[in-house]
Amino acid sequence: MVRHRSVHGVDVAYRRAGEGPPLVLVHGAGEDGRLWTPQLRSLSDELTVVAWDEPGAGGSGGLPEGFALADYADVLAGLIVTLGLAPTPVCGLSWGSTVTLELSRRHPELVSGLILTGAYAGWKGSLPAAEVAARVAALEPLLAAPEGEVDLVLPDLFAAGPPGPFTALVDAMAASVRRDSLRTQLAIMAATDLSAHLPAVRVPTLLLWGELDARSPLRVAHEMARVIPGSTLVVIPECGHVTNLDRPDEFDRAVRAFCRGLPTR
């Protein structure tokens, strides 16, 4: 069931399942909280799992004018506080990992652990400048094309295409993407460099990567593991960028073990 809270003037939709220690899930660009459907089922046997629709996605309200990365982090912080979840581990995938890192930078008291999967310290902070420029150039025609004429599901998100059980889910999320929101995310990712924050992370951090991730390659994971103090890198074999759908069982095992190892509130 989708619930709603008003946070800093933004209507935020979220899903909540289970009882126990909290876990907050932050989806990637062109997605919404439905991305975490298998985790809302599987991890809720021992955790309170909360997956938001970020502003401008899913059932949440639209992006206010001039919405920036700090605003995404502040609204997420407000939701965590409003729901009484703090301090909580936060798991961010892809673009969601950048939002999660910004949350930990601006509101460290709310975060008890980080799970970064297929992550970036912003594109500028994790990828060569030429690669960032190429991504922007490749996505601009998609965003300019007429509605219904372009598939916004990138071909390299999975090791071998969307897994059968989740094909309909991926298609449904793609069909509901708001292009203005995606355009905002693209601009923020291209301009963001949070690499200087990584050595300052002071909470347990799990880096959870797909072996075959073509969007955030393993070299990004190894660099994060090198600079984030005490971080642990787990690589899922034969897995692409969207780890939680490509290999949900392996993903859930790693997340469950990480959460069990955190101090209880």
C-alpha positions as CSV (number, residue, x, y, z in Angstrom):
1,M,0.0,0.0,0.0
2,V,1.3,3.5,-0.9
3,R,1.2,6.0,1.9
4,H,1.8,9.8,1.8
5,R,3.4,12.4,3.9
6,S,4.0,16.1,3.3
7,V,7.7,16.9,3.8
8,H,9.0,20.4,3.4
9,G,6.0,21.2,1.3
10,V,6.4,18.2,-1.0
11,D,3.9,15.3,-1.1
12,V,6.0,12.2,-0.7
13,A,4.7,8.7,-1.5
14,Y,6.3,5.7,0.2
15,R,5.8,2.0,0.9
16,R,6.3,0.5,4.3
17,A,6.4,-3.2,5.3
18,G,7.5,-5.2,8.3
19,E,8.5,-4.6,11.9
20,G,11.9,-4.4,13.5
21,P,15.0,-2.2,12.9
22,P,14.5,0.2,10.0
23,L,16.0,0.1,6.5
24,V,15.4,2.9,4.0
25,L,15.6,2.2,0.3
26,V,16.4,4.9,-2.3
27,H,15.7,4.1,-6.0
28,G,17.6,5.2,-9.1
29,A,16.8,7.6,-11.9
30,G,13.8,6.7,-14.1
31,E,12.5,4.5,-11.3
32,D,10.3,4.8,-8.2
33,G,9.7,2.8,-5.0
34,R,8.2,-0.1,-6.9
35,L,11.9,-1.0,-7.7
36,W,12.1,-2.5,-4.2
37,T,9.1,-4.7,-4.5
38,P,11.0,-7.9,-3.8
39,Q,12.9,-6.4,-0.9
40,L,9.6,-5.1,0.7
41,R,8.5,-8.7,0.7
42,S,11.6,-10.6,1.6
43,L,13.4,-8.3,4.1
44,S,10.2,-7.3,6.0
45,D,10.3,-10.5,8.0
46,E,12.8,-8.9,10.3
47,L,13.1,-5.2,9.3
48,T,10.9,-2.2,8.9
49,V,11.5,-1.6,5.2
50,V,10.6,1.9,3.8
51,A,10.9,2.7,0.1
52,W,10.1,6.2,-1.0
53,D,9.1,7.6,-4.4
54,E,11.4,10.6,-4.6
55,P,9.9,14.0,-5.4
56,G,9.0,14.0,-9.1
57,A,8.7,10.2,-9.3
58,G,5.9,7.6,-8.8
59,G,3.1,8.8,-6.6
60,S,5.0,11.7,-5.2
61,G,4.4,15.3,-6.1
62,G,6.3,17.2,-8.8
63,L,9.7,18.8,-8.4
64,P,9.6,22.4,-7.1
65,E,11.4,24.8,-9.4
66,G,15.1,24.8,-8.9
67,F,15.1,21.5,-6.9
68,A,18.8,20.5,-6.3
69,L,20.6,17.5,-4.8
70,A,20.5,19.1,-1.4
71,D,16.8,19.3,-1.6
72,Y,16.4,15.6,-2.4
73,A,18.6,14.8,0.6
74,D,16.7,17.2,2.9
75,V,13.3,15.8,1.9
76,L,14.5,12.3,2.5
77,A,15.9,13.4,5.9
78,G,12.5,14.9,6.7
79,L,10.7,11.7,5.8
80,I,13.1,9.6,8.0
81,V,12.4,12.0,10.9
82,T,8.7,12.2,10.3
83,L,8.4,8.4,10.3
84,G,10.6,8.0,13.4
85,L,13.2,5.8,11.7
86,A,16.4,7.6,12.7
87,P,19.1,6.6,13.0
88,T,18.7,4.1,10.1
89,P,20.8,2.3,7.5
90,V,20.0,3.7,4.0
91,C,20.5,1.8,0.8
92,G,20.8,3.8,-2.4
93,L,21.0,2.3,-6.0
94,S,22.7,4.2,-8.8
95,W,21.4,7.8,-8.7
96,G,19.8,6.9,-5.4
97,S,23.3,6.3,-4.0
98,T,24.3,9.9,-4.8
99,V,21.2,11.1,-2.9
100,T,22.1,8.8,-0.1
101,L,25.7,10.1,0.1
102,E,24.4,13.6,0.2
103,L,22.0,12.7,3.0
104,S,24.9,11.3,5.0
105,R,26.9,14.4,4.3
106,R,24.1,16.9,5.3
107,H,22.4,14.8,8.0
108,P,24.9,12.3,9.4
109,E,23.0,11.9,12.7
110,L,20.1,10.2,10.8
111,V,22.3,7.5,9.2
112,S,23.6,4.4,11.0
113,G,24.9,2.7,7.9
114,L,25.3,3.0,4.2
115,I,24.6,0.4,1.5
116,L,25.7,1.8,-1.9
117,T,24.9,-0.4,-4.9
118,G,25.9,0.4,-8.4
119,A,26.9,3.7,-6.9
120,Y,28.4,7.0,-7.9
121,A,29.8,10.0,-6.0
122,G,27.9,11.8,-8.7
123,W,28.9,11.1,-12.3
124,K,31.5,13.9,-12.1
125,G,32.9,12.4,-9.0
126,S,33.2,8.8,-10.3
127,L,33.6,8.8,-14.1
128,P,36.0,10.4,-16.5
129,A,34.9,13.7,-18.0
130,A,34.7,12.2,-21.4
131,E,32.4,9.4,-20.2
132,V,30.1,12.0,-18.5
133,A,29.9,14.0,-21.7
134,A,29.1,10.9,-23.7
135,R,26.3,9.9,-21.3
136,V,24.7,13.3,-21.4
137,A,24.9,13.4,-25.2
138,A,23.3,9.9,-25.5
139,L,20.4,10.7,-23.2
140,E,19.5,14.1,-24.5
141,P,17.8,12.7,-27.7
142,L,15.8,10.3,-25.6
143,L,14.5,13.2,-23.4
144,A,13.7,15.3,-26.5
145,A,11.8,12.6,-28.4
146,P,7.9,12.5,-28.4
147,E,6.2,10.7,-25.6
148,G,5.7,7.0,-26.3
149,E,8.3,6.8,-29.1
150,V,11.4,6.0,-27.0
151,D,12.1,3.2,-24.6
152,L,13.6,4.8,-21.5
153,V,14.9,1.5,-20.2
154,L,18.6,1.5,-20.9
155,P,19.9,-1.7,-22.4
156,D,22.8,-2.1,-20.0
157,L,21.0,-2.1,-16.7
158,F,20.9,-5.9,-16.4
159,A,23.4,-8.7,-17.1
160,A,21.1,-10.2,-19.7
161,G,17.9,-8.1,-19.9
162,P,15.3,-7.6,-17.2
163,P,14.7,-10.9,-15.3
164,G,11.4,-12.5,-16.3
165,P,9.6,-12.1,-13.0
166,F,10.4,-8.3,-13.1
167,T,9.9,-7.4,-16.8
168,A,6.4,-6.1,-16.2
169,L,7.6,-4.1,-13.2
170,V,10.5,-2.5,-15.1
171,D,8.1,-1.6,-18.0
172,A,5.6,-0.1,-15.7
173,M,8.2,2.1,-14.0
174,A,9.5,3.2,-17.4
175,A,6.1,4.1,-18.6
176,S,5.5,6.4,-15.7
177,V,8.8,8.3,-15.9
178,R,8.4,12.1,-15.9
179,R,10.9,13.5,-18.3
180,D,11.3,16.8,-16.5
181,S,12.4,14.8,-13.4
182,L,14.8,12.7,-15.4
183,R,16.2,15.8,-17.1
184,T,16.8,17.3,-13.6
185,Q,18.5,14.1,-12.3
186,L,20.8,14.0,-15.4
187,A,21.9,17.6,-14.9
188,I,22.6,17.0,-11.2
189,M,24.5,13.8,-11.8
190,A,26.7,15.3,-14.5
191,A,27.6,18.2,-12.2
192,T,28.0,16.4,-8.9
193,D,31.3,15.4,-7.3
194,L,31.0,14.0,-3.8
195,S,34.4,12.3,-3.9
196,A,35.8,14.6,-1.2
197,H,33.0,13.4,1.2
198,L,33.9,9.7,0.9
199,P,36.9,9.7,3.2
200,A,34.7,11.5,5.8
201,V,32.1,8.8,6.0
202,R,32.0,7.5,9.6
203,V,29.4,4.8,9.5
204,P,29.6,1.1,8.5
205,T,29.4,1.0,4.7
206,L,28.5,-1.9,2.4
207,L,29.5,-1.5,-1.3
208,L,27.3,-4.0,-3.2
209,W,28.2,-4.4,-6.8
210,G,27.2,-6.5,-9.8
211,E,30.2,-8.2,-11.4
212,L,29.0,-7.2,-14.9
213,D,27.8,-3.7,-14.0
214,A,28.3,-1.7,-17.2
215,R,26.9,1.6,-15.8
216,S,29.0,1.9,-12.7
217,P,32.0,-0.4,-13.4
218,L,33.9,-2.3,-10.8
219,R,36.7,0.2,-10.8
220,V,34.3,2.7,-9.2
221,A,33.6,0.2,-6.5
222,H,37.2,-0.5,-5.8
223,E,38.0,3.3,-5.6
224,M,35.1,3.7,-3.1
225,A,36.4,0.8,-1.1
226,R,39.8,2.3,-1.1
227,V,38.7,5.7,0.3
228,I,35.7,5.0,2.5
229,P,37.1,4.0,5.9
230,G,36.2,0.5,6.9
231,S,34.0,-0.2,4.0
232,T,33.2,-3.7,2.7
233,L,32.9,-4.6,-0.9
234,V,30.7,-7.5,-2.0
235,V,30.6,-8.4,-5.7
236,I,27.6,-10.4,-6.9
237,P,28.6,-12.8,-9.8
238,E,26.8,-12.6,-13.1
239,C,24.9,-9.5,-12.0
240,G,24.4,-6.2,-13.7
241,H,23.7,-2.7,-12.5
242,V,20.2,-3.1,-10.9
243,T,21.5,-5.6,-8.4
244,N,18.3,-6.0,-6.4
245,L,16.3,-7.2,-9.4
246,D,19.1,-9.0,-11.3
247,R,20.1,-11.2,-8.4
248,P,17.6,-10.5,-5.6
249,D,18.5,-13.5,-3.4
250,E,22.2,-12.6,-3.3
251,F,21.4,-9.0,-2.9
252,D,19.0,-9.7,0.0
253,R,21.5,-12.0,1.8
254,A,24.2,-9.3,1.7
255,V,21.8,-6.6,2.9
256,R,20.4,-8.8,5.7
257,A,23.8,-9.7,7.0
258,F,24.9,-6.1,6.9
259,C,21.9,-4.9,8.8
260,R,22.2,-7.7,11.4
261,G,25.7,-6.5,12.1
262,L,24.8,-2.9,12.9
263,P,24.3,-1.8,16.6
264,T,20.7,-1.9,17.7
265,R,18.9,1.3,18.5
